[in-house]
Amino acid sequence: MSHAPEYRKQSMDVHWDGAINARHVCGVFYRMGRHEWLTAQGWRQLQADGIDRVIDLRNPGEISRREHDPVVDELSMQGIDLFNLPLESPGNKRFEAIAVPYMNHTGMFRLVCEEFGGHLASVFENLAATRSGAVIHCSAGRDRSGLVATLLLDLAGRRDEILAHDEAAVRGINEWHRVSPRKHPYESHQADGELDSIIRGRAAELEKFLDWLGYAEDYLRGQGVGESSLAALRQLARRENP
């Protein structure tokens, strides 16, 4: 059973047991918060939905099991490959001066694209290799996952859905802060008025980022993603919703 029975899912959310802030992005691609929140049943549900890989965007030092995480045996995860492909490198002075205490806003999307294009290229090359479905996740399933989801939606020709996806991610993790048994060191649950203001600010920065980006395909090509991978990504991102 889920470790968070009071967590209220949104209409867009998938119902993998234990998953927090989890939803379909486009094609065969999904997003969520920490994979450690999934129960054994949740992992089996991922596999039943065709997921063959989970890409963890966190830095290695962020990855650990916490006291309230469900215990999951390896058999439940069988058939799903777990990859750790961080979106950032430690020691980047420009990034660390702005990402305080961490990447936590759409206003940092351009910064990550400029400083860590090779990291993003590795993520998208991996996504292109999925056989049937992939999940991306970071810690909250909001910002690093949001950047990758934004590029995927653009590849899918669904640019008009990007702002709604960001809003859903912000609301999803805010709901988790409401019920989480573990107090977050920097964030807390926000009331509707404050949350609406946060969402509007993020949307404004996201619009600026999209103006700068141009097209995700051109950006990824410029970072070294190969033509065969780009073709696969287009096809996978536009596949009919599983």
C-alpha positions as CSV (number, residue, x, y, z in Angstrom):
1,M,0.0,0.0,0.0
2,S,1.0,3.6,-0.5
3,H,3.1,5.2,2.2
4,A,1.3,8.5,1.7
5,P,-2.5,7.7,1.8
6,E,-3.3,11.4,2.5
7,Y,-1.5,12.6,-0.6
8,R,-4.2,14.0,-3.0
9,K,-3.3,13.3,-6.7
10,Q,-4.3,15.6,-9.5
11,S,-6.3,14.7,-12.5
12,M,-3.2,14.4,-14.7
13,D,-1.4,12.1,-12.2
14,V,-0.6,8.4,-12.8
15,H,-1.5,6.0,-10.1
16,W,1.7,4.1,-9.5
17,D,1.6,3.2,-5.8
18,G,3.6,5.5,-3.7
19,A,4.6,7.8,-6.5
20,I,4.7,11.5,-5.8
21,N,4.2,14.2,-8.4
22,A,4.0,11.6,-11.1
23,R,2.4,12.1,-14.5
24,H,2.6,11.4,-18.2
25,V,4.5,13.9,-20.2
26,C,4.1,12.9,-23.9
27,G,4.5,9.8,-26.0
28,V,6.3,7.1,-23.9
29,F,7.7,9.5,-21.4
30,Y,6.7,10.2,-17.8
31,R,8.0,12.2,-14.9
32,M,7.9,11.9,-11.1
33,G,9.6,12.8,-7.8
34,R,12.1,10.5,-6.0
35,H,12.0,6.9,-7.1
36,E,12.4,5.9,-3.4
37,W,8.8,6.9,-2.8
38,L,7.6,4.0,-5.0
39,T,6.4,0.9,-3.2
40,A,7.0,-2.6,-4.6
41,Q,3.5,-2.5,-6.1
42,G,4.4,0.9,-7.7
43,W,7.5,-0.6,-9.4
44,R,5.4,-3.5,-10.8
45,Q,2.8,-0.9,-12.1
46,L,5.6,0.9,-13.9
47,Q,6.7,-2.2,-15.6
48,A,3.1,-3.1,-16.5
49,D,2.8,0.4,-18.1
50,G,5.8,-0.4,-20.3
51,I,8.5,1.4,-18.4
52,D,12.0,-0.1,-19.1
53,R,14.1,2.6,-17.7
54,V,14.1,5.3,-14.9
55,I,16.5,8.2,-15.3
56,D,17.5,9.8,-12.0
57,L,18.7,13.4,-12.6
58,R,19.9,13.9,-9.0
59,N,23.5,14.3,-8.0
60,P,24.9,11.1,-6.4
61,G,25.1,12.7,-3.0
62,E,21.3,13.3,-3.0
63,I,20.5,9.6,-3.5
64,S,19.7,7.7,-0.3
65,R,16.8,5.9,1.3
66,R,15.0,7.9,4.0
67,E,13.4,6.6,7.2
68,H,9.8,6.8,5.8
69,D,10.6,5.4,2.4
70,P,9.0,2.0,1.7
71,V,11.2,-1.1,1.7
72,V,11.4,-2.5,-1.9
73,D,13.0,-5.8,-2.8
74,E,15.1,-6.1,-6.0
75,L,12.6,-8.5,-7.6
76,S,9.9,-5.8,-7.7
77,M,12.3,-3.6,-9.8
78,Q,13.3,-6.4,-12.2
79,G,13.1,-5.5,-15.8
80,I,13.6,-1.8,-15.2
81,D,17.0,-0.2,-15.6
82,L,17.9,2.7,-13.3
83,F,20.3,5.3,-14.7
84,N,21.9,8.2,-12.7
85,L,22.5,11.1,-15.1
86,P,22.8,14.3,-13.1
87,L,22.0,17.6,-14.9
88,E,24.8,19.5,-13.2
89,S,28.5,19.2,-12.2
90,P,29.8,20.3,-8.8
91,G,32.2,23.3,-8.8
92,N,30.6,25.3,-11.5
93,K,30.9,28.8,-10.0
94,R,28.3,30.5,-12.2
95,F,25.7,27.8,-11.4
96,E,26.4,27.7,-7.7
97,A,26.2,31.5,-7.4
98,I,22.6,31.4,-8.7
99,A,21.3,28.0,-7.8
100,V,20.9,28.7,-4.0
101,P,20.4,26.4,-2.3
102,Y,19.7,24.4,-5.5
103,M,18.0,24.6,-8.9
104,N,14.5,25.5,-7.8
105,H,13.0,27.8,-10.5
106,T,12.3,27.9,-14.2
107,G,14.4,31.1,-14.2
108,M,17.4,28.7,-14.0
109,F,16.5,26.6,-17.1
110,R,18.6,28.7,-19.5
111,L,21.5,28.6,-17.1
112,V,21.5,24.8,-17.0
113,C,21.2,24.7,-20.8
114,E,24.2,27.0,-21.2
115,E,26.4,25.4,-18.6
116,F,25.5,21.7,-18.8
117,G,24.5,21.0,-22.3
118,G,26.6,17.8,-22.4
119,H,24.7,16.5,-19.4
120,L,21.3,17.2,-21.1
121,A,22.6,15.5,-24.3
122,S,23.4,12.4,-22.2
123,V,19.9,12.3,-20.8
124,F,18.3,12.6,-24.2
125,E,20.6,10.0,-25.8
126,N,19.5,7.7,-23.1
127,L,15.8,8.5,-23.5
128,A,16.2,7.8,-27.2
129,A,17.3,4.3,-26.4
130,T,14.1,3.3,-24.5
131,R,12.4,0.2,-25.9
132,S,8.9,1.0,-24.6
133,G,8.9,3.8,-22.0
134,A,11.0,5.9,-19.7
135,V,10.5,8.0,-16.5
136,I,12.6,11.0,-15.6
137,H,12.9,12.2,-12.0
138,C,14.8,14.4,-9.7
139,S,14.1,15.1,-6.1
140,A,10.7,16.9,-6.2
141,G,9.9,16.1,-9.8
142,R,9.6,19.8,-10.5
143,D,12.7,21.7,-11.7
144,R,15.3,19.4,-13.2
145,S,12.5,17.0,-14.3
146,G,10.6,20.1,-15.5
147,L,13.5,21.2,-17.8
148,V,13.7,17.8,-19.5
149,A,9.9,17.6,-19.7
150,T,9.8,21.0,-21.3
151,L,12.3,19.9,-24.0
152,L,10.3,16.7,-24.6
153,L,7.0,18.5,-25.0
154,D,8.6,20.8,-27.5
155,L,10.0,17.8,-29.4
156,A,6.4,16.4,-29.4
157,G,5.0,19.5,-30.9
158,R,3.1,20.2,-27.7
159,R,4.6,23.5,-26.7
160,D,1.2,24.9,-25.7
161,E,1.1,22.3,-22.8
162,I,4.4,23.3,-21.2
163,L,3.0,25.9,-18.7
164,A,0.3,23.6,-17.6
165,H,2.8,20.8,-16.9
166,D,4.9,23.2,-14.8
167,E,1.9,24.3,-12.8
168,A,0.9,20.7,-12.1
169,A,4.5,19.9,-10.9
170,V,4.4,22.9,-8.6
171,R,1.0,22.0,-7.2
172,G,2.0,18.3,-6.9
173,I,5.1,18.9,-4.7
174,N,3.3,21.5,-2.7
175,E,0.7,18.9,-1.9
176,W,3.5,16.5,-0.8
177,H,4.8,19.2,1.6
178,R,1.3,19.3,3.2
179,V,1.4,15.6,4.1
180,S,5.1,14.6,4.2
181,P,6.2,13.0,7.4
182,R,9.6,14.5,6.9
183,K,10.1,18.3,7.2
184,H,11.8,19.7,4.2
185,P,14.9,21.8,5.1
186,Y,14.0,24.7,2.7
187,E,10.5,24.4,1.5
188,S,7.0,24.2,3.1
189,H,3.4,23.9,2.1
190,Q,2.1,27.1,0.6
191,A,-1.5,28.4,0.8
192,D,-3.4,29.0,-2.5
193,G,-2.7,32.8,-2.8
194,E,1.1,32.4,-2.4
195,L,1.2,29.3,-4.6
196,D,-0.7,31.1,-7.4
197,S,1.9,33.9,-7.2
198,I,4.8,31.4,-7.4
199,I,3.1,29.7,-10.4
200,R,2.7,33.1,-12.3
201,G,6.3,34.0,-11.7
202,R,7.5,30.6,-12.9
203,A,5.3,30.9,-16.0
204,A,6.8,34.3,-16.9
205,E,10.3,33.0,-16.6
206,L,9.4,29.9,-18.6
207,E,8.1,32.0,-21.4
208,K,11.4,33.9,-21.5
209,F,13.3,30.6,-21.6
210,L,11.2,29.3,-24.5
211,D,11.9,32.5,-26.4
212,W,15.6,32.0,-25.8
213,L,15.5,28.3,-26.6
214,G,14.0,28.5,-30.0
215,Y,13.4,24.8,-30.8
216,A,14.5,21.9,-28.5
217,E,15.6,19.8,-31.5
218,D,18.0,22.5,-32.6
219,Y,19.4,23.0,-29.1
220,L,19.9,19.3,-28.6
221,R,21.6,18.9,-32.0
222,G,23.9,21.8,-31.0
223,Q,24.9,19.8,-27.8
224,G,25.9,16.8,-29.8
225,V,22.7,14.6,-29.9
226,G,22.9,12.5,-33.0
227,E,20.4,12.6,-35.9
228,S,19.3,9.0,-35.3
229,S,18.7,9.8,-31.6
230,L,16.7,13.0,-32.6
231,A,14.6,11.0,-35.0
232,A,13.9,8.4,-32.3
233,L,13.1,11.0,-29.8
234,R,10.6,12.7,-32.1
235,Q,8.9,9.4,-32.8
236,L,8.8,8.3,-29.1
237,A,7.6,11.7,-27.9
238,R,4.8,11.8,-30.5
239,R,3.7,8.1,-30.1
240,E,0.0,7.8,-29.1
241,N,-0.5,8.0,-25.4
242,P,0.2,4.4,-24.0
